[in-house]
Amino acid sequence: MKNINDIFAGDLEKQFRGHFSRHLAEALVCKLQIAPGANLVMLIGDCRAKNNLEAVQIWVARELPDEIDRDANVYLESFSQKLSDKLRRIRENADSFD
């Protein structure tokens, strides 16, 4: 059985991961110039996302390792490249249907 300190630490870590993924998503949206709207929701997010920022946040949360570095800059460039590649593939696949 977990003691109160373990439960509290787990809650803090979960809260930190949420804030961390939100800030990293905001940086990615800005860096990749992702427009406001909801066109990415089902492509990279899931049904919980209401807009592109939330979709990117969900994607970031999935991509983060279990043990995260507290410095978002560690992930910004690699996640930017990974998300950019994913969006390019989505666009290419959509273009192939035209």
KOLMARKOL-994937 format. One record per residue (C-alpha): residue in one letter; x, y, z. Coordinates in steps of 0.02 Angstrom, whole numbers, padded with zeros to 5 digits, always signed. Layout:
# KOLMARKOL-994937
aXYZ ...
***
This chain:
# KOLMARKOL-994937
m+00000+00000+00000 k+00065+00173-00045 n+00096+00297+00091 i+00035+00477+00081 n+00206+00542+00026 d+00209+00424-00124 i+00032+00474-00173 f+00074+00659-00155 a+00235+00640-00255 g+00141+00549-00393 d+00010+00685-00401 l+00144+00820-00410 e+00235+00727-00549 k+00074+00706-00648 q+00035+00891-00627 f+00212+00938-00679 r+00202+00828-00835 g+00039+00912-00883 h+00112+01087-00867 f+00274+01033-00951 s+00184+00957-01101 r+00074+01113-01115 h+00224+01231-01120 l+00318+01120-01242 a+00161+01110-01352 e+00146+01300-01350 a+00328+01315-01405 l+00302+01187-01544 v+00144+01272-01608 c+00240+01436-01616 k+00398+01361-01693 l+00303+01261-01825 q+00177+01402-01853 i+00028+01288-01826 a-00130+01388-01856 p-00272+01399-01731 g-00415+01282-01767 a-00455+01100-01743 n-00394+01017-01903 l-00257+00918-01812 v-00368+00853-01671 m-00401+00679-01739 l-00240+00671-01840 i-00116+00688-01697 g-00222+00708-01540 d-00376+00614-01486 c-00557+00648-01444 r-00510+00743-01285 a-00429+00884-01386 k-00537+01032-01432 n-00409+01124-01539 n-00238+01108-01621 l-00143+01163-01466 e-00226+01029-01360 a-00193+00901-01498 v-00008+00946-01497 q-00007+00937-01307 i-00079+00761-01311 w+00049+00712-01443 v+00191+00784-01336 a+00129+00692-01181 r+00132+00528-01279 e+00308+00562-01344 l+00388+00610-01178 p+00491+00474-01095 d+00446+00411-00921 e+00592+00505-00845 i+00592+00681-00915 d+00726+00813-00909 r+00655+00969-00826 d+00725+01079-00967 a+00602+01087-01113 n+00742+01144-01228 v+00809+00966-01220 y+00655+00909-01317 l+00611+01061-01422 e+00721+01028-01574 s+00694+00840-01584 f+00506+00854-01555 s+00496+00995-01680 q+00579+00886-01812 k+00474+00734-01767 l+00309+00831-01771 s+00358+00922-01930 d+00394+00755-02014 k+00228+00685-01953 l+00131+00835-02018 r+00222+00825-02185 r+00175+00640-02203 i-00006+00680-02160 r-00008+00819-02291 e+00071+00705-02422 n-00057+00569-02387 a-00199+00695-02400 d-00128+00762-02564 s-00123+00586-02636 f-00314+00577-02617 d-00342+00734-02722 
***
